[in-house]
Amino acid sequence: MTIKEELAANLREAMRAKDKPLINVIRQIENEVLVQTKSPGFTGEIDDDLYLQTIAGYVKKMRKARDEFEAAGERGAANAAKLTFEIDYLARWLPAPVDEAAVRELVRAAIAELGVADPKQVGRVMGHIMKGGADLDGSLVSQMVREELGA
């Protein structure tokens, strides 16, 4: 079953159950996919790869927004909870995140491989790590590179 088919089935079930939060997140993903397909220069197909890319981008935005709502304290608690639900629901289609210990090992290995000791070389190390293709959180990698280089 494709992601599109799975989302459609989940949407039908959510509509029967009148599950507004689930209906909203599924419709939002469908809307995000539609926006991408209608954008100038889109030449791909509407397939699982497009859905995975769209879900990953959406989850990344929602994590950032959730962090901002959580920083607002009690005023943002309801919105943070809503975004947590959306992130948790969509996480089933995303690869498991790399844990902090593994990221730190990647950072140390990259620094050793490049022979970098200057804190001004953060960008070089970041570029080396991020082009490796692993699904990494760029802000976490940046933080750890800075820590390791003493920047």
Summary of the structure (lengths in Angstrom):
residues: 151
radius of gyration: 18.9
end to end distance: 47.5
largest distance: 59.2
contacts: 394
relative contact order: 0.09
helix: 78%
strand: 0%
